[in-house]
Amino acid sequence: MPNKERFYDVRLTLKAGRMAEPSVIRVAERNDWFLNRMGNRKAEIYLDQWITPDEKTDIRYIEDPLTGLPFVTIRGEGVETAERLLRESCDLWEFEEALQALETPGDRDATLTAIYATAYTAPPDPVADVVNAFNSLLCDSDPAIRQAIVVATGYAPWPQLVDIVRHLAETDPVDHVRNNARILLEGLEIHGEAY
């Protein structure tokens, strides 16, 4: 039976830019969060970790090297308070905004960002507009766009998106897209929806 437990209670997606991390640091400093782990730019994944003064809430700032989007995860008893503080002070992607960006024609970078932001902010239950948008990108001539669909599905593994990835695993003309789609499918089979 796959493990369905998430490794966090809330994930907030920051808009990429040089102010993403400093905005989280300011919230941490204003609220006396203890810096438990400072990010290392030479590490594979850049991660800062704070613990609230009561030691009941864990807050992590993560820069995802696959997507280029930074995000914050929050876990513990004080999730609501930490989430409110971060929402008040940080420039965040909201699902509706990400979906609108996904549905608006843009250049390659804007499309990649919209794919990832939509997956990061997606609700637990499938949304037809997201599935339709991903389906419309299935035949994009740019393999990076199709690869982004694979990566994004790892963050929002709805059955309909997994079906799209299955199609890419079977039919994509580019080896690395097919292979990465297969790897994701194997991982989801082993680990379930833990993301």
BANU-136710 format. One record per residue: residue in three letters; x negated, y, z of N, C-alpha, C, O, CB in turn; residue number from 1. Coordinates in steps of 0.2 Angstrom, whole numbers, always signed. Each point is the difference from the previous one (the first is absolute). Last residue first. Glycine has a CB too. Layout:
<pts>
resn / n.px / n.py / n.pz / ca.px / ca.py / ca.pz / c.px / c.py / c.pz / o.px / o.py / o.pz / cb.px / cb.py / cb.pz / resi
ala / X / Y / Z / X / Y / Z / X / Y / Z / X / Y / Z / X / Y / Z / NUM .
...
</pts>
This chain:
<pts>
resn / n.px / n.py / n.pz / ca.px / ca.py / ca.pz / c.px / c.py / c.pz / o.px / o.py / o.pz / cb.px / cb.py / cb.pz / resi
tyr / -20 / +69 / -9 / -4 / +5 / -3 / -1 / +6 / +4 / -3 / +5 / -2 / +8 / -9 / -9 / 195 .
ala / +7 / -22 / +9 / -4 / +4 / +5 / -4 / +5 / -5 / -5 / -2 / -4 / +4 / -8 / +13 / 194 .
glu / +17 / -8 / -16 / +1 / +8 / -1 / -4 / +4 / +4 / +1 / +6 / +1 / +10 / -8 / -5 / 193 .
gly / -19 / -24 / -2 / +7 / +3 / +0 / +0 / +8 / -1 / -5 / +2 / -3 / +8 / -11 / +11 / 192 .
his / -22 / -8 / -8 / +1 / +4 / +6 / +7 / +3 / +0 / +2 / +4 / +5 / -14 / -1 / -6 / 191 .
ile / +5 / -19 / -16 / -3 / -2 / +6 / +2 / +4 / +6 / +2 / -3 / +5 / -11 / -1 / -12 / 190 .
glu / +17 / +9 / -15 / +3 / -6 / +2 / -3 / -3 / +7 / +3 / -3 / +3 / -2 / +1 / -16 / 189 .
leu / -9 / +23 / +4 / +7 / +0 / +2 / +3 / -6 / +2 / +4 / -1 / +5 / -2 / +11 / -12 / 188 .
gly / -23 / -10 / -3 / +0 / +3 / +7 / +6 / +1 / +3 / +1 / -2 / +6 / -11 / +8 / -10 / 187 .
glu / +9 / -14 / -19 / -3 / -5 / +5 / +0 / +3 / +7 / +2 / -4 / +5 / -9 / -1 / -14 / 186 .
leu / +13 / +20 / -8 / +5 / -5 / +1 / -2 / -6 / +5 / +4 / -2 / +4 / +0 / +5 / -16 / 185 .
leu / -20 / +14 / +6 / +5 / +2 / +4 / +6 / -5 / +1 / +2 / -1 / +6 / -5 / +13 / -10 / 184 .
ile / -14 / -18 / -10 / -3 / +1 / +6 / +5 / +2 / +5 / +1 / -2 / +6 / -12 / +4 / -10 / 183 .
arg / +16 / -2 / -19 / +0 / -7 / +3 / -2 / +0 / +7 / +3 / -3 / +4 / -5 / -1 / -15 / 182 .
ala / +1 / +25 / -1 / +7 / -2 / +2 / +0 / -7 / +3 / +4 / -1 / +4 / +0 / +8 / -14 / 181 .
asn / -25 / +0 / +3 / +2 / +3 / +6 / +8 / -1 / +2 / +1 / +0 / +5 / -10 / +9 / -8 / 180 .
asn / +0 / -18 / -18 / -3 / -3 / +6 / +2 / +3 / +6 / +1 / -3 / +5 / -11 / +1 / -12 / 179 .
arg / +18 / +12 / -13 / +3 / -7 / +1 / -3 / -3 / +6 / +3 / -2 / +5 / -2 / +1 / -17 / 178 .
val / -11 / +21 / +6 / +7 / +2 / +2 / +3 / -7 / +2 / +4 / -1 / +5 / -3 / +12 / -12 / 177 .
his / -22 / -11 / -2 / +0 / +1 / +7 / +7 / +2 / +2 / +1 / -1 / +6 / -13 / +6 / -7 / 176 .
asp / +9 / -11 / -22 / -2 / -6 / +5 / +1 / +3 / +7 / +3 / -4 / +4 / -11 / -1 / -13 / 175 .
val / +23 / +14 / -12 / -7 / +2 / +3 / -1 / -5 / +6 / +4 / -1 / +5 / -3 / +13 / -8 / 174 .
pro / +20 / -12 / -10 / -6 / -1 / -4 / -7 / +1 / +2 / -5 / -2 / -3 / +13 / +5 / -5 / 173 .
asp / +16 / -12 / +21 / -4 / +6 / -1 / -6 / -1 / -5 / -3 / -6 / +1 / +6 / +10 / +10 / 172 .
thr / +14 / -21 / -2 / +0 / +3 / -7 / -4 / +6 / -1 / -1 / +2 / -6 / +12 / -6 / +5 / 171 .
glu / -7 / -9 / +22 / +0 / -5 / -5 / -1 / +3 / -7 / -2 / -4 / -5 / +10 / -2 / +12 / 170 .
ala / -9 / +19 / +13 / -4 / -6 / +1 / +0 / -5 / -6 / -5 / -3 / -1 / +6 / +4 / +14 / 169 .
leu / +14 / +17 / -12 / -6 / +2 / -2 / -6 / -5 / +1 / -4 / -1 / -4 / +7 / +12 / +8 / 168 .
his / +19 / -16 / +3 / +0 / +1 / -7 / -7 / +2 / -3 / -2 / -2 / -5 / +15 / +5 / +5 / 167 .
arg / -9 / -4 / +23 / +0 / -7 / -3 / -1 / +1 / -7 / -3 / -4 / -3 / +10 / -1 / +13 / 166 .
val / -3 / +25 / +1 / -7 / -3 / +1 / -1 / -7 / -3 / -5 / -1 / -3 / +4 / +9 / +13 / 165 .
ile / +23 / +1 / -9 / -4 / +4 / -5 / -7 / -3 / +0 / -3 / +0 / -5 / +11 / +10 / +7 / 164 .
asp / +6 / -19 / +15 / +1 / -3 / -7 / -4 / +4 / -5 / -2 / -3 / -5 / +14 / +0 / +9 / 163 .
val / -13 / +11 / +17 / -4 / -6 / +0 / +1 / -3 / -7 / -4 / -3 / -3 / +5 / +1 / +16 / 162 .
leu / +13 / +20 / -8 / -7 / +2 / -1 / -5 / -6 / -1 / -4 / +0 / -4 / +6 / +11 / +10 / 161 .
gln / +20 / -15 / +1 / +0 / +3 / -7 / -6 / +2 / -2 / -2 / -1 / -6 / +14 / +4 / +8 / 160 .
pro / -10 / -10 / +21 / +1 / -6 / -5 / +0 / +3 / -7 / -3 / -4 / -5 / +9 / -3 / +13 / 159 .
trp / -19 / +22 / +10 / +7 / -2 / -1 / +1 / -6 / -6 / -5 / +0 / -4 / +9 / +12 / +7 / 158 .
pro / -24 / +0 / +11 / +1 / -6 / -4 / +7 / -3 / +0 / +2 / -5 / +2 / -13 / +2 / +2 / 157 .
ala / -5 / +25 / +0 / +7 / -1 / +0 / +2 / -6 / -4 / +3 / +0 / -5 / -1 / +12 / +5 / 156 .
tyr / -24 / -8 / +4 / +2 / +5 / +5 / +8 / +0 / +0 / +2 / +1 / +5 / -12 / +6 / -6 / 155 .
gly / -2 / -20 / -16 / -3 / -2 / +7 / +3 / +4 / +6 / +0 / -3 / +5 / -10 / -1 / -11 / 154 .
thr / +14 / +11 / -16 / +5 / -5 / +2 / -3 / -4 / +6 / +4 / -2 / +4 / +0 / +0 / -16 / 153 .
ala / -17 / +18 / +1 / +6 / +3 / +4 / +5 / -5 / +2 / +3 / +1 / +6 / -4 / +9 / -13 / 152 .
val / -18 / -17 / -6 / -2 / +3 / +6 / +6 / +2 / +4 / +1 / -1 / +6 / -12 / +4 / -10 / 151 .
val / +16 / -9 / -18 / -2 / -6 / +4 / -2 / +2 / +7 / +2 / -2 / +5 / -6 / -3 / -15 / 150 .
ile / +8 / +22 / -5 / +6 / -3 / +1 / -1 / -6 / +5 / +3 / -2 / +5 / +2 / +6 / -16 / 149 .
ala / -23 / +7 / +2 / +3 / +4 / +5 / +6 / -3 / +2 / +2 / +0 / +6 / -7 / +10 / -10 / 148 .
gln / -5 / -18 / -15 / -4 / -2 / +6 / +3 / +3 / +6 / +0 / -3 / +6 / -10 / +1 / -13 / 147 .
arg / +18 / +9 / -13 / +3 / -7 / +1 / -4 / -3 / +6 / +3 / -3 / +4 / +0 / +2 / -16 / 146 .
ile / -11 / +22 / +5 / +7 / +1 / +2 / +3 / -7 / +2 / +3 / -1 / +5 / -2 / +11 / -13 / 145 .
ala / -22 / -10 / -2 / +0 / +3 / +7 / +7 / +1 / +3 / +1 / -1 / +6 / -12 / +7 / -9 / 144 .
pro / +7 / -13 / -20 / +0 / -5 / +5 / -1 / +2 / +7 / +2 / -3 / +5 / -7 / -4 / -14 / 143 .
asp / +17 / +19 / -13 / -6 / +1 / +5 / +0 / -6 / +5 / +5 / +0 / +4 / -5 / +13 / -6 / 142 .
ser / +18 / -10 / -14 / -6 / -2 / -4 / -7 / +1 / +5 / -5 / -3 / -2 / +11 / +6 / -9 / 141 .
asp / +20 / -9 / +19 / -4 / +6 / -1 / -7 / -3 / -3 / -2 / -5 / +1 / +8 / +12 / +8 / 140 .
cys / +14 / -20 / -2 / -3 / +0 / -7 / -4 / +6 / -1 / -2 / +1 / -6 / +12 / -8 / +2 / 139 .
leu / +2 / +5 / +25 / -3 / -7 / -1 / -4 / +0 / -7 / -5 / -4 / -1 / +15 / -1 / +8 / 138 .
leu / +4 / +23 / +3 / -8 / +1 / -1 / -3 / -7 / -1 / -6 / +0 / -1 / +6 / +10 / +9 / 137 .
ser / +23 / -8 / -4 / -1 / +4 / -6 / -7 / +1 / -1 / -3 / +2 / -6 / +13 / +4 / +8 / 136 .
asn / -3 / -18 / +17 / +2 / -4 / -6 / -2 / +5 / -7 / -3 / -3 / -4 / +12 / -4 / +10 / 135 .
phe / -10 / +17 / +15 / -6 / -4 / -1 / +1 / -5 / -6 / -5 / -1 / -3 / +4 / +1 / +16 / 134 .
ala / +19 / +15 / -7 / -6 / +4 / -2 / -6 / -5 / -1 / -4 / +1 / -5 / +8 / +9 / +11 / 133 .
asn / +16 / -20 / +2 / +0 / +3 / -7 / -6 / +3 / -3 / -2 / -1 / -5 / +15 / +2 / +7 / 132 .
val / -12 / -7 / +21 / -1 / -6 / -4 / +1 / +2 / -8 / -4 / -2 / -4 / +9 / -5 / +14 / 131 .
val / -1 / +24 / +6 / -7 / -2 / +0 / -1 / -6 / -5 / -5 / +0 / -4 / +4 / +5 / +16 / 130 .
asp / +23 / +2 / -9 / -4 / +5 / -4 / -7 / -1 / +0 / -3 / +1 / -5 / +12 / +7 / +8 / 129 .
ala / +6 / -22 / +11 / +0 / -1 / -7 / -4 / +5 / -5 / -3 / -2 / -5 / +15 / -3 / +7 / 128 .
val / -17 / -4 / +23 / +3 / +6 / -3 / +0 / -1 / -7 / -5 / +0 / -3 / +2 / +8 / +13 / 127 .
pro / -1 / -25 / +14 / -1 / +2 / -7 / +5 / +6 / -2 / +5 / +1 / +2 / -9 / -12 / -5 / 126 .
asp / -4 / +8 / +28 / +5 / -3 / -4 / -1 / +2 / -7 / -2 / +6 / -1 / +10 / -8 / +10 / 125 .
pro / -21 / +11 / +9 / -1 / -7 / +0 / +5 / -4 / -5 / -3 / -5 / -3 / +0 / +6 / +15 / 124 .
pro / -6 / +24 / -17 / +4 / -3 / +5 / -1 / -8 / +0 / -2 / -2 / -5 / +10 / +12 / +5 / 123 .
ala / -27 / +8 / -10 / +6 / -4 / -2 / +4 / -3 / +7 / -4 / -2 / +4 / -1 / -1 / -15 / 122 .
thr / -17 / +16 / +7 / +6 / +3 / +3 / +6 / -4 / +0 / +6 / +2 / +2 / -11 / +9 / -4 / 121 .
tyr / -15 / -18 / -9 / -2 / +2 / +7 / +6 / +2 / +4 / +1 / -2 / +6 / -13 / +5 / -10 / 120 .
ala / +14 / -6 / -20 / +0 / -7 / +4 / -2 / +1 / +7 / +3 / -3 / +5 / -7 / -2 / -15 / 119 .
thr / +5 / +24 / -4 / +6 / -3 / +1 / +0 / -6 / +4 / +4 / -2 / +4 / -1 / +7 / -15 / 118 .
ala / -23 / +6 / +6 / +4 / +4 / +5 / +7 / -3 / +1 / +3 / -1 / +6 / -10 / +11 / -9 / 117 .
tyr / -7 / -19 / -14 / -2 / -2 / +7 / +4 / +3 / +5 / +1 / -3 / +5 / -13 / +2 / -10 / 116 .
ile / +16 / +7 / -17 / +2 / -8 / +1 / -2 / -1 / +7 / +4 / -3 / +3 / -7 / +0 / -15 / 115 .
ala / -2 / +25 / +5 / +7 / -1 / +1 / +2 / -8 / +1 / +4 / -1 / +4 / -2 / +11 / -11 / 114 .
thr / -24 / -4 / +1 / +1 / +3 / +7 / +7 / -2 / +1 / +2 / -2 / +6 / -10 / +11 / -7 / 113 .
leu / +2 / -14 / -20 / -4 / -4 / +5 / +2 / +2 / +7 / +2 / -4 / +4 / -11 / +1 / -12 / 112 .
thr / +16 / +17 / -10 / +4 / -6 / +0 / -3 / -5 / +5 / +4 / -3 / +4 / -1 / +5 / -16 / 111 .
ala / -15 / +18 / +9 / +7 / +1 / +3 / +4 / -6 / +1 / +4 / -1 / +5 / -4 / +13 / -9 / 110 .
asp / -20 / -13 / -8 / -1 / +0 / +7 / +6 / +2 / +4 / +1 / -3 / +5 / -12 / +7 / -8 / 109 .
arg / +12 / -5 / -21 / -2 / -7 / +3 / +0 / +1 / +7 / +2 / -4 / +4 / -8 / +1 / -14 / 108 .
asp / +21 / +21 / +0 / -6 / -3 / -2 / -1 / -6 / +4 / +3 / -2 / +5 / -8 / +13 / -8 / 107 .
gly / +30 / -5 / +1 / -6 / +3 / +2 / -6 / -3 / -3 / +1 / -5 / -4 / +5 / +9 / +14 / 106 .
pro / +24 / -4 / -8 / -6 / -2 / -4 / -6 / +5 / +2 / +1 / +6 / +1 / +6 / -10 / -10 / 105 .
thr / +12 / -4 / +26 / -1 / +5 / -4 / -7 / -1 / -4 / -5 / -2 / +3 / +11 / +10 / +5 / 104 .
glu / +4 / -23 / +8 / +4 / +0 / -5 / -1 / +6 / -5 / +3 / +1 / -5 / +5 / -6 / +13 / 103 .
leu / -21 / +2 / +12 / -1 / -6 / -4 / +5 / +0 / -6 / -2 / -3 / -6 / -1 / -4 / +16 / 102 .
ala / +4 / +24 / +6 / -6 / +1 / -4 / -1 / -6 / -4 / -3 / +0 / -6 / -2 / +6 / +15 / 101 .
gln / +23 / -7 / +5 / +1 / +5 / -5 / -6 / +1 / -4 / +0 / +1 / -7 / +8 / +5 / +14 / 100 .
leu / -9 / -20 / +11 / +4 / -3 / -5 / +1 / +5 / -6 / +0 / -2 / -6 / +6 / -5 / +15 / 99 .
ala / -17 / +15 / +10 / -4 / -5 / -3 / +4 / -3 / -6 / -3 / -1 / -6 / -4 / -2 / +16 / 98 .
glu / +19 / +17 / +4 / -5 / +4 / -4 / -5 / -5 / -4 / -1 / +2 / -6 / +2 / +7 / +15 / 97 .
glu / +14 / -19 / +6 / +4 / +3 / -5 / -5 / +4 / -5 / +1 / +0 / -6 / +10 / +1 / +14 / 96 .
phe / -20 / -11 / +12 / +2 / -5 / -5 / +3 / +4 / -6 / -1 / -2 / -6 / +3 / -7 / +15 / 95 .
glu / -20 / +22 / +5 / +7 / -3 / +1 / +2 / -4 / -5 / -2 / +1 / -6 / +5 / +9 / +13 / 94 .
trp / -28 / +1 / +1 / +4 / -3 / -5 / +7 / -2 / +3 / -1 / -4 / +5 / -9 / +1 / -13 / 93 .
leu / -6 / +22 / +20 / +2 / -8 / -1 / +4 / -1 / -6 / +4 / +5 / -2 / -5 / -6 / +14 / 92 .
asp / -15 / +19 / +4 / +3 / +0 / -7 / +1 / -7 / -2 / -5 / -4 / -2 / +0 / +15 / -1 / 91 .
cys / +3 / -2 / +29 / -3 / -3 / -5 / +4 / +0 / -7 / +6 / +0 / +1 / -12 / -7 / +7 / 90 .
ser / +13 / +14 / +15 / -6 / +4 / -1 / -4 / -3 / -6 / -5 / +4 / -3 / +4 / -2 / +15 / 89 .
glu / +23 / -10 / -3 / +0 / +7 / +1 / -6 / +4 / -2 / +0 / +6 / -2 / +7 / -8 / +12 / 88 .
arg / -6 / -22 / -10 / +5 / +3 / -5 / +0 / +7 / +0 / +1 / +4 / -5 / +6 / -14 / +6 / 87 .
leu / -19 / -1 / +16 / -3 / -1 / -6 / +4 / +3 / -6 / -3 / +4 / -4 / -3 / -14 / +8 / 86 .
leu / +15 / +9 / +18 / -5 / +4 / +0 / -4 / +0 / -7 / -2 / +6 / -2 / +1 / -8 / +14 / 85 .
arg / +18 / -13 / -9 / +3 / +6 / +0 / -6 / +5 / +0 / +1 / +5 / -4 / +9 / -8 / +10 / 84 .
glu / -16 / -19 / -4 / +3 / +1 / -6 / +3 / +7 / -1 / -2 / +4 / -5 / +5 / -16 / +4 / 83 .
ala / -10 / +5 / +22 / -6 / +1 / -4 / +2 / +1 / -7 / -3 / +4 / -4 / -3 / -12 / +11 / 82 .
thr / +23 / +3 / +8 / -3 / +7 / +2 / -6 / +1 / -5 / -1 / +5 / -2 / +4 / -7 / +14 / 81 .
glu / +8 / -19 / -14 / +5 / +6 / -2 / -4 / +7 / +2 / +1 / +4 / -5 / +9 / -11 / +7 / 80 .
val / -21 / -14 / +4 / +1 / +1 / -7 / +4 / +6 / -2 / -3 / +4 / -4 / +2 / -16 / +3 / 79 .
gly / -7 / +1 / +23 / +1 / +7 / -1 / +0 / +2 / -7 / -2 / +5 / -3 / -4 / -3 / +13 / 78 .
glu / +2 / -25 / -1 / +6 / +3 / +3 / +2 / +7 / -2 / +5 / +2 / +0 / -8 / -10 / +9 / 77 .
gly / -12 / -7 / -27 / +1 / +1 / +8 / +6 / +3 / +2 / +5 / +1 / -4 / -17 / -1 / +4 / 76 .
arg / -3 / +4 / -24 / +3 / -6 / +4 / +0 / +1 / +7 / -5 / +3 / +3 / +1 / -10 / -12 / 75 .
ile / -1 / +19 / -17 / +2 / +1 / +7 / +3 / -6 / +3 / +4 / -3 / -3 / -3 / +16 / +1 / 74 .
thr / -16 / -3 / -21 / +4 / -5 / +3 / +0 / +2 / +7 / -4 / +2 / +3 / +1 / -11 / -12 / 73 .
val / -3 / +23 / -15 / -1 / -1 / +7 / +5 / -5 / +2 / +6 / -1 / -2 / -9 / +13 / +4 / 72 .
phe / -11 / -5 / -26 / +6 / -1 / +4 / -1 / +0 / +7 / -6 / -1 / +2 / +11 / -5 / -12 / 71 .
pro / -16 / +13 / -17 / +0 / -1 / +7 / +6 / -1 / +3 / +5 / +3 / -2 / -15 / +4 / +2 / 70 .
leu / +2 / -12 / -26 / +5 / +4 / +5 / -2 / -2 / +7 / -1 / -6 / +2 / +10 / +6 / -11 / 69 .
gly / -19 / -10 / -11 / -3 / +7 / +1 / +5 / +4 / +4 / -1 / +6 / +1 / -4 / -7 / -12 / 68 .
thr / +5 / -24 / +5 / +5 / +5 / -3 / -2 / +7 / +0 / +2 / +5 / -3 / +6 / -12 / +7 / 67 .
leu / -23 / -11 / +3 / +4 / -3 / -6 / +5 / +6 / -3 / +0 / +0 / -6 / -1 / -12 / +11 / 66 .
pro / -12 / +15 / +16 / -4 / +0 / -6 / +3 / -2 / -6 / -2 / +2 / -6 / -7 / -3 / +13 / 65 .
asp / +19 / +12 / +16 / +1 / -6 / -4 / -4 / +1 / -6 / +1 / +4 / -5 / +10 / -7 / +9 / 64 .
glu / -12 / +14 / +21 / +0 / +2 / -7 / -1 / -6 / -4 / -5 / -4 / +0 / +0 / +15 / +3 / 63 .
ile / +16 / -5 / +22 / -4 / -4 / -4 / +0 / +3 / -7 / +5 / +2 / -3 / -1 / -12 / +10 / 62 .
tyr / +2 / +14 / +21 / -1 / +3 / -6 / -4 / -4 / -5 / -6 / -2 / +2 / +7 / +14 / +4 / 61 .
arg / +14 / -18 / +18 / -6 / -1 / -5 / +1 / +4 / -6 / +5 / +0 / -3 / -7 / -11 / +8 / 60 .
ile / +11 / +7 / +23 / +1 / +4 / -7 / -6 / -1 / -4 / -6 / +1 / +3 / +14 / +7 / +3 / 59 .
asp / +6 / -19 / +17 / -6 / -1 / -4 / +2 / +4 / -7 / +5 / -1 / -3 / -9 / -10 / +8 / 58 .
thr / +14 / +10 / +23 / +1 / +1 / -8 / -7 / +0 / -3 / -4 / +4 / +2 / +15 / +2 / +0 / 57 .
lys / -9 / -8 / +22 / +6 / -5 / -3 / +1 / +1 / -7 / +5 / -3 / -3 / +0 / +4 / +14 / 56 .
glu / -20 / +11 / +6 / -3 / -7 / -3 / +6 / -4 / -3 / -1 / -6 / +0 / -9 / +7 / +8 / 55 .
asp / +10 / +22 / +2 / +3 / -5 / +4 / -2 / -7 / -3 / +2 / -5 / +3 / +8 / +12 / +0 / 54 .
pro / -18 / +13 / -14 / -2 / +0 / +7 / +3 / -6 / +4 / -4 / -2 / +5 / +2 / +14 / -6 / 53 .
thr / +0 / -17 / -25 / +3 / +5 / +4 / -2 / +0 / +7 / -2 / -5 / +2 / +12 / +5 / -10 / 52 .
ile / -25 / -8 / -14 / +5 / -3 / +5 / +3 / +6 / +4 / -4 / +5 / +2 / -3 / -16 / -1 / 51 .
trp / -6 / +8 / -27 / +1 / +3 / +7 / +5 / -4 / +4 / +4 / -4 / -3 / -6 / +15 / -3 / 50 .
gln / -15 / -13 / -18 / +5 / -3 / +5 / +0 / +4 / +6 / -5 / +2 / +3 / +3 / -13 / -8 / 49 .
asp / -7 / +11 / -23 / +0 / +3 / +7 / +5 / -3 / +4 / +6 / -1 / -2 / -11 / +12 / -3 / 48 .
leu / -8 / -18 / -19 / +6 / -1 / +5 / -2 / +4 / +6 / -6 / -1 / +3 / +9 / -10 / -8 / 47 .
tyr / -10 / +2 / -23 / -1 / +6 / +5 / +6 / +0 / +5 / +6 / +0 / -2 / -13 / +7 / -6 / 46 .
ile / -5 / -28 / -7 / +7 / +4 / +1 / -2 / +5 / +6 / -2 / -1 / +5 / +9 / -9 / -8 / 45 .
glu / -25 / -1 / -5 / +4 / -2 / -6 / +7 / +4 / +1 / +3 / +3 / -5 / -9 / -14 / +4 / 44 .
ala / -16 / +22 / +12 / +4 / -6 / +1 / +5 / -1 / -6 / +1 / +5 / -4 / -2 / -4 / +16 / 43 .
lys / -13 / +19 / -8 / -4 / -6 / -4 / +4 / -6 / +1 / -2 / -5 / -3 / -9 / +11 / +5 / 42 .
arg / +18 / +14 / +9 / +1 / +1 / -7 / -3 / -6 / -4 / +1 / +0 / -6 / +0 / +13 / +8 / 41 .
asn / +10 / -13 / +23 / -7 / -1 / -3 / +1 / +1 / -8 / +3 / -5 / -3 / -8 / -2 / +13 / 40 .
gly / +21 / +14 / +14 / -1 / -3 / -7 / -7 / +0 / -2 / -4 / +5 / +2 / +15 / -1 / -5 / 39 .
met / -3 / -6 / +29 / -1 / +5 / -5 / -2 / -3 / -7 / -4 / -5 / +0 / +0 / +13 / +9 / 38 .
arg / +18 / -16 / +15 / -5 / -2 / -6 / +0 / +6 / -5 / +5 / +2 / -2 / -2 / -14 / +4 / 37 .
asn / +8 / +15 / +19 / -3 / -7 / +1 / -4 / -2 / -5 / -5 / -4 / +1 / +15 / +1 / +5 / 36 .
leu / +0 / +27 / +4 / -3 / -3 / -6 / -3 / -7 / +1 / -6 / +0 / +3 / +4 / +12 / -8 / 35 .
phe / +23 / +0 / +18 / -7 / -2 / +1 / -2 / -3 / -6 / +3 / -4 / -3 / -1 / +2 / +15 / 34 .
trp / +17 / +22 / -8 / -1 / -7 / -2 / -7 / -2 / +1 / -5 / +4 / -2 / +15 / -4 / -6 / 33 .
asp / +2 / +22 / +13 / -5 / -4 / +4 / +0 / -7 / -1 / -1 / -4 / +4 / +3 / +12 / +4 / 32 .
asn / +10 / +10 / -20 / +4 / -4 / +5 / -4 / -5 / +4 / +2 / -5 / +3 / +7 / +6 / -11 / 31 .
arg / -18 / +15 / -8 / +5 / +4 / +3 / +4 / -4 / +6 / +2 / +2 / +5 / -1 / +5 / -15 / 30 .
glu / -17 / -18 / -5 / -3 / +5 / +5 / +5 / +4 / +4 / -1 / +0 / +6 / -9 / +1 / -14 / 29 .
ala / +18 / -15 / -10 / -3 / -4 / +5 / -3 / +4 / +6 / +1 / -1 / +6 / -3 / -8 / -15 / 28 .
val / +11 / +20 / -10 / +5 / -3 / +4 / -3 / -4 / +6 / +2 / +1 / +5 / +6 / -1 / -15 / 27 .
arg / -23 / +8 / -6 / +3 / +6 / +4 / +5 / -3 / +4 / +1 / +2 / +6 / -4 / +6 / -15 / 26 .
ile / -6 / -23 / -6 / -5 / +1 / +6 / +3 / +6 / +4 / +0 / -1 / +6 / -10 / -3 / -13 / 25 .
val / +21 / -1 / -13 / +2 / -5 / +5 / -5 / +1 / +6 / +2 / -1 / +6 / +1 / -7 / -15 / 24 .
ser / -6 / +22 / -9 / +7 / +2 / +3 / +2 / -6 / +5 / +3 / +2 / +5 / +0 / +4 / -16 / 23 .
pro / -24 / -8 / -1 / +0 / +6 / +5 / +7 / +1 / +3 / +0 / +2 / +6 / -10 / +3 / -12 / 22 .
glu / +8 / -21 / -12 / -2 / -2 / +6 / -1 / +5 / +5 / +2 / -1 / +6 / -8 / -7 / -12 / 21 .
ala / +15 / +14 / -15 / +4 / -5 / +3 / -3 / -2 / +7 / +3 / -1 / +5 / -1 / -3 / -17 / 20 .
met / -10 / +21 / -4 / +3 / +2 / +6 / +4 / -6 / +3 / +2 / +1 / +6 / -1 / +11 / -10 / 19 .
arg / -12 / -12 / -18 / -5 / +1 / +5 / +3 / +2 / +7 / -4 / -1 / +5 / -4 / +4 / -14 / 18 .
gly / +22 / -18 / -8 / -4 / +6 / +0 / -4 / +1 / +6 / +0 / -4 / +4 / +10 / +9 / -10 / 17 .
ala / +13 / -21 / -2 / -7 / +0 / +0 / -3 / +8 / -1 / +3 / +4 / -3 / -3 / -16 / -2 / 16 .
lys / +22 / +5 / +18 / -1 / +2 / -6 / -8 / +0 / +0 / -3 / +3 / +4 / +14 / +3 / -6 / 15 .
leu / +1 / -23 / +18 / -2 / +7 / +0 / -2 / +1 / -8 / -1 / -4 / -4 / -4 / +4 / +16 / 14 .
thr / +21 / -18 / +2 / -4 / +1 / -6 / -2 / +7 / +0 / +5 / +4 / -2 / +0 / -14 / -4 / 13 .
leu / +3 / -8 / +26 / +2 / +7 / -3 / -6 / +1 / -5 / -6 / -1 / +1 / +11 / +6 / +10 / 12 .
arg / +7 / -26 / +5 / -5 / +2 / -5 / +2 / +6 / -3 / +5 / +1 / -3 / -9 / -13 / +0 / 11 .
val / +10 / -4 / +26 / +2 / +5 / -5 / -6 / +1 / -4 / -6 / +0 / +2 / +14 / +6 / +6 / 10 .
asp / -8 / -24 / +7 / +7 / +2 / +0 / +2 / +5 / -5 / +6 / +0 / -2 / -7 / -3 / +14 / 9 .
tyr / -20 / -16 / -14 / +2 / +6 / +3 / +7 / +1 / +0 / +4 / -4 / -2 / -14 / +9 / -3 / 8 .
phe / +0 / -24 / -3 / -5 / +1 / +4 / +1 / +8 / +3 / -5 / +2 / +3 / -3 / -10 / -10 / 7 .
arg / +27 / -12 / +0 / -4 / +6 / -3 / -5 / +1 / +5 / +0 / -1 / +6 / +9 / +6 / -12 / 6 .
glu / +4 / -29 / +2 / -1 / +6 / +5 / -5 / +5 / -4 / -5 / -2 / -3 / +6 / -6 / +13 / 5 .
lys / +7 / -14 / -18 / +4 / +6 / -2 / -2 / +6 / +4 / +3 / +5 / -1 / +6 / -13 / -3 / 4 .
asn / -20 / -17 / -4 / +0 / +5 / +6 / +4 / +6 / -3 / -3 / +3 / -5 / -8 / -8 / +10 / 3 .
pro / +15 / -20 / -16 / -4 / +6 / +0 / +1 / +4 / +6 / +6 / +1 / +3 / -5 / -1 / -15 / 2 .
met / +2 / -27 / +11 / +4 / +6 / +0 / -4 / +6 / +0 / -5 / +1 / +4 / +14 / -7 / +2 / 1 .
</pts>
